[in-house]
Amino acid sequence: MPTVDELYRFLNEKFPEELRCDWDNDGLMLACEPEREVYRVLCTLDVTDECVDYAIKNSFDVIVSHHPMIFKPLKALNYLDPVARKAIKLVKSGISVMSFHTRLDAVAGGVNDLFAKLLGLTNVTPFGTDGELVGRIGELSEPMEVTEFASFVKKTLNAERVLYSLGGSDVKRVAVCGGDGKDFVEAAKRAGADSYVTGQLSYNIMEESDYYGLNMFEAGHFHTEDFVSVFLTRVILNKFTQVQTDYFNANRVMAV
């Protein structure tokens, strides 16, 4: 069995630190026992309280997440802070946490390549802003009307809803960015997209879709990234065949 350190070194090589955005904080979030052997790994989008409790109850050694468990610096380590409280519980149980965020968005085969593949895009290339090429842009095999494409995105991602605004054309050349992609709207347009799909935009940006000449689709942060949990599982099992893996659905944002 791999140790915690060996598992992290393997994933750190697969998802290189140089692909991480400057503002990001991911990597080895928590590891008190680097030489502990890893028998069970839990893959998830977010390290929620429910995820932590599930990991403890089911004797997992490591949690691997997309979103960083610790994003902002902790000022104290006590029960009054929700992130610190989770960290204390995990330390007491000997469970390590490793998170791979924007580097997993940008890496070949990662979040946004998977996103593009799910939507059936071809001729896929990276795009982004300020050298951060985390997004992907490609083409549909046939153009789709905007409402038809919105329904297709909803069904494909199993999203609870898809918000959309019209940009003045059918959907053919599509840019995608999982999660909070509102800062990449202009980059998507410069890359030649007629449509842009992401997890989170904003009301004001979507109101200006005609100004950008870009159809915009907001499909939910969770639903545009959670599929990466299966990808993480496969990466781990391809290398460490004896390790047991599981998936935790960390979605806490519901719609009615």
C-alpha positions as CSV (number, residue, x, y, z in Angstrom):
1,M,0.0,0.0,0.0
2,P,1.2,3.6,-0.7
3,T,1.9,5.9,2.2
4,V,0.2,9.3,2.5
5,D,3.4,10.9,1.3
6,E,3.7,8.6,-1.7
7,L,0.1,9.2,-2.7
8,Y,0.5,12.9,-2.5
9,R,3.8,12.9,-4.4
10,F,2.1,10.9,-7.2
11,L,-0.9,13.2,-7.4
12,N,1.3,16.3,-7.2
13,E,3.3,15.0,-10.2
14,K,0.1,14.3,-12.1
15,F,-1.3,17.7,-11.3
16,P,1.8,20.0,-11.3
17,E,2.0,23.0,-9.0
18,E,3.0,25.3,-11.8
19,L,-0.5,25.0,-13.3
20,R,-2.0,26.4,-10.1
21,C,-3.3,30.0,-10.2
22,D,-1.4,32.5,-8.1
23,W,-4.3,33.3,-5.9
24,D,-5.1,29.7,-5.2
25,N,-4.3,27.6,-2.1
26,D,-4.3,23.8,-2.7
27,G,-2.1,20.9,-2.2
28,L,-1.5,18.9,1.0
29,M,-4.1,20.5,3.3
30,L,-3.6,18.2,6.3
31,A,-1.2,15.3,7.0
32,C,0.0,14.4,10.5
33,E,1.2,10.9,9.6
34,P,3.1,11.0,6.2
35,E,4.2,7.3,6.6
36,R,0.7,6.0,7.4
37,E,-0.3,3.4,4.8
38,V,-3.3,4.3,2.7
39,Y,-5.9,1.6,2.4
40,R,-9.0,3.7,1.8
41,V,-9.4,7.0,-0.1
42,L,-12.5,9.2,-0.3
43,C,-12.9,11.4,-3.3
44,T,-15.2,14.4,-3.2
45,L,-15.7,18.0,-4.5
46,D,-15.8,19.6,-1.1
47,V,-14.6,18.6,2.4
48,T,-17.9,19.4,4.2
49,D,-18.8,18.5,7.7
50,E,-20.8,15.6,6.4
51,C,-17.9,14.4,4.3
52,V,-15.6,14.5,7.4
53,D,-18.1,12.5,9.5
54,Y,-18.5,10.0,6.7
55,A,-14.7,9.6,6.4
56,I,-14.3,9.1,10.1
57,K,-17.2,6.6,10.4
58,N,-16.0,4.5,7.5
59,S,-12.3,4.5,8.5
60,F,-10.8,6.3,5.5
61,D,-7.1,7.2,5.5
62,V,-7.2,10.1,3.0
63,I,-9.7,12.5,1.6
64,V,-8.9,13.8,-1.9
65,S,-11.0,16.9,-2.9
66,H,-11.1,19.4,-5.7
67,H,-11.9,22.5,-3.7
68,P,-9.3,23.3,-1.1
69,M,-10.3,22.4,2.5
70,I,-8.2,25.3,3.7
71,F,-8.4,28.3,1.4
72,K,-7.9,31.3,3.7
73,P,-5.3,31.4,6.4
74,L,-6.5,30.1,9.8
75,K,-6.1,32.6,12.6
76,A,-6.8,30.0,15.3
77,L,-7.3,26.3,15.7
78,N,-10.4,25.9,17.8
79,Y,-14.1,24.8,17.6
80,L,-15.3,28.4,16.9
81,D,-14.0,28.3,13.3
82,P,-15.8,25.9,11.0
83,V,-12.7,25.0,9.0
84,A,-10.5,24.6,12.1
85,R,-13.2,22.4,13.7
86,K,-13.1,20.0,10.7
87,A,-9.3,20.0,10.8
88,I,-9.3,19.1,14.5
89,K,-11.7,16.2,13.9
90,L,-9.6,14.9,11.1
91,V,-6.3,15.2,13.0
92,K,-7.8,13.3,15.9
93,S,-8.8,10.5,13.5
94,G,-5.5,10.5,11.6
95,I,-7.1,11.3,8.3
96,S,-5.1,13.3,5.7
97,V,-6.6,15.7,3.2
98,M,-5.1,16.7,-0.2
99,S,-6.9,19.1,-2.5
100,F,-6.2,19.9,-6.2
101,H,-8.0,23.0,-7.4
102,T,-7.0,25.3,-10.3
103,R,-4.2,23.0,-11.4
104,L,-6.8,20.3,-11.8
105,D,-8.9,22.7,-13.9
106,A,-6.0,23.5,-16.1
107,V,-4.2,20.1,-16.5
108,A,-4.7,18.1,-19.7
109,G,-7.6,15.6,-19.0
110,G,-8.7,17.5,-15.9
111,V,-12.0,19.3,-15.0
112,N,-12.4,21.4,-18.1
113,D,-11.3,18.8,-20.6
114,L,-13.8,16.4,-19.0
115,F,-16.4,19.2,-19.2
116,A,-15.8,19.7,-22.9
117,K,-16.0,16.0,-23.5
118,L,-19.3,15.6,-21.7
119,L,-20.8,18.3,-23.9
120,G,-19.4,16.5,-27.0
121,L,-17.1,19.3,-28.1
122,T,-14.4,18.7,-30.7
123,N,-11.2,20.5,-31.7
124,V,-10.8,21.5,-28.0
125,T,-8.1,24.0,-27.0
126,P,-7.3,25.9,-23.8
127,F,-8.3,29.5,-23.2
128,G,-8.0,31.8,-20.2
129,T,-6.8,35.2,-19.0
130,D,-3.4,36.5,-17.7
131,G,-1.7,33.2,-18.6
132,E,-4.2,31.1,-16.6
133,L,-5.4,28.7,-19.3
134,V,-7.9,26.9,-17.2
135,G,-10.9,27.0,-19.6
136,R,-11.5,25.0,-22.8
137,I,-13.2,25.9,-26.1
138,G,-14.4,23.6,-28.8
139,E,-17.2,23.0,-31.4
140,L,-20.4,21.1,-31.5
141,S,-20.9,18.7,-34.4
142,E,-24.0,20.6,-35.3
143,P,-25.4,24.0,-34.3
144,M,-28.1,24.0,-31.6
145,E,-30.7,26.6,-30.7
146,V,-30.1,28.3,-27.4
147,T,-33.0,26.8,-25.4
148,E,-32.3,23.3,-26.9
149,F,-28.6,23.6,-25.8
150,A,-29.7,24.8,-22.3
151,S,-31.8,21.7,-21.9
152,F,-29.0,19.5,-23.2
153,V,-26.6,21.0,-20.7
154,K,-29.1,20.4,-17.8
155,K,-29.7,16.8,-18.8
156,T,-26.0,16.0,-19.4
157,L,-24.8,17.5,-16.1
158,N,-27.9,16.3,-14.1
159,A,-28.2,20.0,-13.1
160,E,-31.1,21.2,-11.0
161,R,-31.5,24.2,-13.3
162,V,-29.7,26.1,-16.1
163,L,-30.0,29.8,-16.4
164,Y,-29.3,31.3,-19.8
165,S,-29.2,34.6,-21.7
166,L,-29.2,35.2,-25.4
167,G,-26.2,36.6,-27.3
168,G,-27.7,36.7,-30.8
169,S,-26.8,33.4,-32.5
170,D,-27.2,29.7,-32.3
171,V,-24.8,27.6,-30.3
172,K,-21.8,26.2,-32.2
173,R,-18.4,27.3,-30.8
174,V,-18.6,26.7,-27.0
175,A,-16.3,27.8,-24.2
176,V,-16.5,26.0,-20.9
177,C,-15.1,26.6,-17.4
178,G,-16.3,24.6,-14.4
179,G,-17.2,26.3,-11.2
180,D,-17.0,30.1,-10.8
181,G,-16.2,31.2,-14.3
182,K,-17.5,34.8,-14.3
183,D,-14.0,36.3,-14.7
184,F,-13.5,34.4,-18.0
185,V,-16.4,35.9,-20.0
186,E,-14.3,38.3,-22.0
187,A,-11.6,35.7,-22.5
188,A,-14.2,33.3,-23.9
189,K,-15.3,35.9,-26.4
190,R,-11.7,36.8,-27.4
191,A,-11.1,33.1,-28.0
192,G,-13.9,33.1,-30.6
193,A,-16.8,31.5,-28.6
194,D,-20.4,32.2,-29.5
195,S,-21.5,30.6,-26.2
196,Y,-20.1,30.2,-22.7
197,V,-21.0,27.6,-20.1
198,T,-19.9,27.8,-16.5
199,G,-21.1,27.1,-13.0
200,Q,-21.5,30.7,-11.7
201,L,-21.9,34.0,-13.5
202,S,-23.7,37.1,-12.2
203,Y,-27.0,38.8,-13.0
204,N,-25.3,41.9,-14.4
205,I,-23.0,39.9,-16.6
206,M,-25.8,37.8,-18.0
207,E,-27.8,40.9,-18.7
208,E,-25.0,42.1,-21.0
209,S,-24.9,38.9,-23.1
210,D,-26.1,40.9,-26.2
211,Y,-23.2,43.4,-25.6
212,Y,-20.7,40.5,-25.6
213,G,-22.5,38.7,-28.4
214,L,-22.2,35.6,-26.3
215,N,-24.9,33.2,-25.3
216,M,-24.3,32.5,-21.6
217,F,-25.3,29.5,-19.5
218,E,-25.0,29.1,-15.8
219,A,-25.4,25.4,-14.7
220,G,-24.4,25.5,-11.1
221,H,-20.9,25.4,-9.4
222,F,-21.4,21.8,-8.1
223,H,-22.7,20.3,-11.3
224,T,-20.0,21.7,-13.5
225,E,-17.2,20.2,-11.5
226,D,-18.4,17.2,-9.4
227,F,-17.7,14.7,-12.2
228,V,-14.0,15.2,-11.5
229,S,-14.4,13.0,-8.4
230,V,-14.8,10.0,-10.6
231,F,-11.7,11.1,-12.6
232,L,-9.7,11.4,-9.3
233,T,-10.8,7.9,-8.4
234,R,-9.6,6.5,-11.7
235,V,-6.2,8.2,-11.5
236,I,-5.6,6.7,-8.1
237,L,-6.8,3.2,-8.9
238,N,-4.7,3.1,-12.1
239,K,-1.6,3.5,-10.0
240,F,-2.5,1.9,-6.7
241,T,-4.7,-1.0,-7.7
242,Q,-5.2,-2.4,-4.1
243,V,-6.4,0.9,-2.6
244,Q,-10.1,1.1,-2.0
245,T,-11.9,4.2,-3.1
246,D,-15.3,5.8,-2.6
247,Y,-17.2,8.9,-3.6
248,F,-19.0,11.4,-1.4
249,N,-21.7,13.7,-2.8
250,A,-20.9,17.0,-1.0
251,N,-23.6,19.1,-2.6
252,R,-25.3,21.3,0.1
253,V,-26.9,23.8,-2.3
254,M,-30.4,22.7,-3.3
255,A,-33.1,24.1,-5.6
256,V,-36.9,23.8,-5.4
